[in-house]
């Protein structure tokens, strides 16, 4: 029953606080106006919209204080999302004009709070059998009278994984409703995964936290779906990636599960980063070239793209719950081939033979 109330509380808090955030941002005239945006040609919305979506999501996540023990892990998680919120809201206020490297530094600060709280990746499953231990070498010391140890490889991997998730998940928020839908599906998948290990008492808080995350983004979804009243903004995007990364680490170190569930955004982001680097461009400065942009150029509507991403994420989530490590690896490889096949087809063989859908932008 606590699972249901945790989910419902986060959903209601996020849903109710979203219109209040819209009202405040409009009152203060803090709006993302594509007409005056320095990258207006890359925008897919056509009218001024407040960002600030991280605020109702953050408030929804605060409901975890009522359902989870206020231990070292929860303190670190709340500190991390607070840092992400502050950096994100400043970026929202200045309409994305904060330099990407400054935002990246904020990502590392948030991730550092997580790692400092003792959340690392002590091992990964070898898809061909066995476990790869990452808990050595260690550096141990006393901090404020308390013994602490830094697991160099485990903590460094966790730091990089969290920062990477904060970015690639956020890059999948270009179409109304796209981001909150896939985040909710991914969080529910992790909740389902942790329930499979419910015999382990340490998994129960993970289930509740995953349901709170799902509720927070589902409560925000009606206000972000087409026609959107509010955007997730940088704050809503980075908090999503941060929380999913943390849950993937805490849920029996199932990083591979999240990689499969978010396979399309992950492959899309990896492809574009490598492409930009090979072309001698900065990987942190993007343009209208993500997979959802390509679908828009084909004439797909924003609603159709968002629902497509939700359904693909749901399908991959169901697969992730029922595949072993080796099968997940092969599925990810197959998904990569399919993705690049679609990209090549769009690039060389596809032409849009119909008028763009009404909400194409």
C-alpha positions in Angstrom: 0.0 0.0 0.0 2.9 2.3 0.7 4.0 1.9 -2.9 0.6 3.2 -4.1 0.6 6.2 -1.8 4.2 7.1 -2.6 3.4 7.1 -6.3 0.1 9.0 -5.9 1.6 11.6 -3.6 4.4 12.5 -6.0 1.9 12.5 -8.9 -0.5 14.9 -7.2 2.2 17.2 -5.9 3.7 17.5 -9.4 0.4 17.9 -11.1 -0.9 20.6 -8.7 2.4 22.5 -8.6 2.9 22.6 -12.4 0.1 25.2 -13.1 1.4 27.3 -10.1 4.9 27.2 -11.7 3.4 28.3 -15.0 1.6 31.2 -13.3 4.7 32.4 -11.5 6.9 32.2 -14.6 4.4 34.0 -16.7 3.9 36.7 -14.0 7.7 37.2 -14.0 7.8 37.1 -17.8 10.3 34.3 -17.7 9.4 32.7 -21.0 11.2 30.8 -23.7 10.4 32.8 -26.7 11.7 31.2 -30.0 11.4 34.6 -31.7 14.3 36.0 -29.7 16.2 32.8 -28.9 19.7 32.7 -30.2 19.1 29.2 -31.6 15.5 29.9 -32.7 16.0 28.0 -35.9 16.6 24.8 -33.9 13.4 25.2 -31.7 10.4 23.1 -32.4 7.9 25.2 -30.4 6.4 28.3 -32.0 5.1 30.4 -29.1 6.5 31.6 -25.7 6.5 28.9 -23.1 7.8 28.9 -19.5 10.5 26.4 -18.8 10.9 25.6 -15.1 9.5 22.1 -15.3 12.1 20.9 -12.8 10.4 22.8 -10.0 7.1 20.6 -9.9 9.2 17.5 -10.5 11.5 18.5 -7.6 8.6 19.1 -5.3 7.1 15.7 -6.3 10.4 14.0 -5.4 10.5 15.7 -2.0 7.6 13.4 -1.1 10.3 10.8 -0.6 10.9 12.3 2.8 7.6 10.8 3.9 8.3 7.3 2.6 12.0 6.7 2.8 14.5 6.7 5.7 16.4 10.0 5.9 19.7 8.2 5.6 23.0 9.1 4.0 21.8 7.9 0.5 18.6 10.0 0.6 20.5 13.1 1.8 23.0 12.7 -1.0 20.2 12.2 -3.6 18.2 15.3 -2.4 21.4 17.4 -2.3 22.2 16.3 -5.9 18.7 17.1 -7.3 18.7 20.5 -5.4 22.0 21.4 -7.1 20.6 20.3 -10.5 17.5 22.3 -9.9 19.4 25.5 -9.0 21.7 25.2 -12.0 18.7 24.3 -14.2 16.5 27.1 -13.1 19.2 29.7 -13.7 19.6 28.2 -17.2 15.8 28.3 -17.7 15.7 31.9 -16.6 18.4 32.9 -19.0 16.9 30.8 -21.8 19.8 28.4 -22.2 22.4 31.1 -22.5 24.6 29.7 -19.7 27.7 28.2 -21.3 27.5 24.4 -21.7 30.7 23.9 -19.8 29.3 25.7 -16.8 26.2 23.5 -17.0 28.5 20.4 -17.3 30.4 21.6 -14.1 27.0 21.7 -12.4 26.4 18.1 -13.6 29.6 16.9 -12.1 28.8 18.7 -8.8 25.4 17.0 -8.6 27.0 13.6 -9.4 29.7 14.3 -6.9 27.1 14.6 -4.2 25.7 11.2 -5.1 29.1 9.6 -5.0 30.1 11.3 -1.8 26.9 9.8 -0.2 28.4 6.3 -0.9 26.6 5.4 -4.1 28.9 3.8 -6.5 29.1 0.9 -9.0 31.0 -1.8 -7.1 30.5 -4.4 -9.8 29.1 -5.0 -13.2 27.7 -8.3 -14.6 29.8 -9.9 -17.3 27.4 -10.8 -20.1 29.4 -13.9 -20.8 29.3 -15.1 -17.2 30.5 -14.0 -13.8 30.9 -10.6 -12.2 33.5 -7.9 -12.8 34.5 -6.4 -9.4 35.2 -2.6 -9.3 35.6 -2.1 -5.6 39.4 -1.9 -5.7 41.7 0.0 -5.4 40.5 1.9 -2.4 41.6 5.0 -0.5 40.5 5.1 3.1 40.6 8.1 5.5 38.7 9.8 8.3 36.3 12.7 7.5 34.7 14.6 10.4 35.6 11.7 12.7 34.0 9.1 10.4 35.9 6.5 8.4 35.4 6.8 4.7 36.7 5.0 1.7 36.9 6.0 -2.0 36.6 3.2 -4.4 38.5 4.7 -7.3 37.1 2.8 -10.2 33.6 2.3 -8.8 33.2 5.9 -7.9 34.7 7.3 -11.0 32.5 5.1 -13.2 29.4 6.1 -11.2 30.4 9.8 -11.6 30.8 9.5 -15.3 27.6 7.4 -15.7 25.5 9.9 -13.8 26.8 12.9 -15.8 26.3 11.1 -19.1 22.7 10.2 -18.1 22.0 13.8 -17.1 22.9 14.8 -20.7 21.7 12.1 -23.0 18.3 11.7 -21.2 17.9 15.5 -21.5 18.6 15.5 -25.2 15.4 13.4 -25.6 13.2 16.2 -24.4 12.9 18.1 -27.7 9.2 17.3 -28.4 6.2 17.9 -26.1 5.6 15.1 -23.7 8.5 13.0 -25.0 10.7 13.3 -21.9 8.3 12.8 -19.0 6.8 9.8 -20.8 10.0 7.9 -21.3 11.2 8.8 -17.8 8.1 7.4 -16.2 8.3 4.2 -18.3 12.0 3.8 -17.4 11.3 4.4 -13.7 8.4 1.9 -13.6 10.7 -0.6 -15.3 13.3 -0.2 -12.5 10.5 -0.5 -9.9 9.5 -3.8 -11.5 13.0 -4.9 -11.6 13.6 -4.2 -7.9 10.4 -6.0 -7.0 11.9 -9.1 -8.6 14.5 -8.9 -5.8 12.0 -8.0 -3.1 13.3 -10.8 -0.9 16.3 -8.5 -0.3 15.1 -5.8 2.1 17.5 -3.3 0.6 15.5 -3.3 -2.6 12.3 -2.0 -1.1 13.3 1.7 -0.8 14.5 1.5 -4.4 11.0 0.5 -5.5 9.4 3.3 -3.7 11.9 5.9 -5.0 11.4 4.6 -8.6 7.6 5.0 -8.1 8.0 8.5 -6.7 10.1 9.4 -9.8 7.5 7.9 -12.1 4.7 9.8 -10.3 6.6 13.1 -10.4 7.0 13.0 -14.2 3.5 11.6 -14.9 2.0 14.4 -12.9 4.0 16.9 -15.0 3.1 15.1 -18.3 -0.4 16.6 -18.9 1.0 20.1 -18.7 3.9 19.3 -21.1 2.0 17.2 -23.7 0.9 18.9 -26.9 0.0 21.8 -26.8 2.5 22.3 -24.0 1.9 24.8 -21.2 5.4 24.4 -19.7 8.7 22.9 -20.8 10.8 20.5 -18.7 13.7 23.0 -19.1 17.2 22.2 -18.3 16.3 21.5 -14.6 13.6 18.9 -15.5 15.9 17.2 -18.0 19.0 16.9 -15.8 17.0 15.8 -12.7 15.4 13.0 -14.9 18.8 11.7 -16.0 20.3 12.0 -12.5 17.5 10.1 -10.9 17.4 7.3 -13.5 21.2 6.9 -13.2 21.0 6.7 -9.4 18.2 4.1 -9.5 20.1 2.0 -12.1 23.0 1.9 -9.7 21.1 1.2 -6.5 18.9 -1.4 -8.2 21.4 -4.2 -7.9 23.8 -2.2 -10.2 21.5 -2.8 -13.2 23.1 -0.2 -15.4 22.7 -2.4 -18.4 19.0 -2.5 -17.8 18.7 1.2 -18.1 20.9 1.3 -21.1 18.5 -1.1 -22.9 15.3 0.7 -21.7 16.7 4.0 -23.0 18.3 2.4 -26.0 17.1 4.9 -28.6 18.1 8.1 -26.7 21.4 6.5 -25.7 22.4 5.4 -29.2 21.2 8.7 -30.7 23.3 10.6 -28.2 26.4 8.5 -28.7 26.1 8.7 -32.4 25.9 12.5 -32.4 28.7 13.0 -29.9 31.1 10.8 -32.0 29.9 12.5 -35.2 30.5 16.0 -33.8 34.0 15.1 -32.5 35.0 13.5 -35.9 33.8 16.6 -37.7 36.0 18.7 -35.4 33.0 20.3 -33.6 32.2 20.6 -29.9 30.1 17.8 -28.6 28.4 20.1 -26.2 27.0 22.5 -28.8 24.1 20.8 -30.6 21.7 21.7 -33.3 18.5 20.2 -34.9 19.9 16.8 -35.6 18.5 14.4 -33.1 16.4 11.4 -34.1 13.1 13.2 -33.1 14.2 16.1 -35.3 14.5 13.7 -38.2 11.1 12.3 -37.5 9.7 15.9 -37.5 11.4 16.5 -40.9 9.6 13.4 -42.2 6.3 15.1 -41.3 5.5 13.2 -38.1 3.5 15.1 -35.5 4.8 15.9 -32.1 2.1 13.7 -30.5 3.1 10.8 -32.8 6.8 11.2 -32.0 6.2 11.3 -28.2 3.9 8.3 -28.2 6.4 6.4 -30.5 9.2 7.1 -27.9 6.9 5.9 -25.1 6.0 2.7 -26.8 9.6 1.9 -27.8 10.7 2.5 -24.2 7.9 0.4 -22.9 8.8 -2.5 -25.3 12.4 -2.3 -24.3 11.4 -2.1 -20.7 9.4 -5.4 -20.9 12.4 -7.0 -22.7 14.8 -5.8 -20.0 12.7 -7.4 -17.3 12.9 -10.8 -19.0 16.4 -11.0 -20.5 19.7 -12.0 -18.9 22.9 -10.0 -19.3 24.0 -11.7 -22.5 20.5 -11.4 -24.1 20.5 -7.7 -23.2 23.8 -7.2 -24.9 22.6 -8.9 -28.1 19.4 -6.9 -28.0 21.3 -3.7 -27.7 23.5 -4.6 -30.6 20.5 -5.4 -32.7 18.8 -2.2 -31.7 22.0 -0.3 -32.8 21.9 -1.9 -36.2 18.2 -1.1 -36.6 18.7 2.5 -35.5 21.5 3.1 -38.0 19.5 1.4 -40.7 16.6 3.8 -40.1 19.1 6.8 -40.1 20.5 5.7 -43.5 17.0 5.1 -44.9 15.9 8.6 -43.8 19.1 10.2 -45.1 19.3 8.5 -48.6 16.0 7.0 -49.5 13.2 8.7 -47.6 11.1 11.7 -48.7 8.0 13.0 -47.0 5.2 12.4 -49.4 2.5 14.2 -47.3 1.9 17.5 -45.6 3.3 17.7 -42.1 0.8 16.8 -39.4 -1.0 19.7 -37.8 1.2 19.8 -34.6 4.4 19.2 -36.5 5.7 22.7 -35.6 
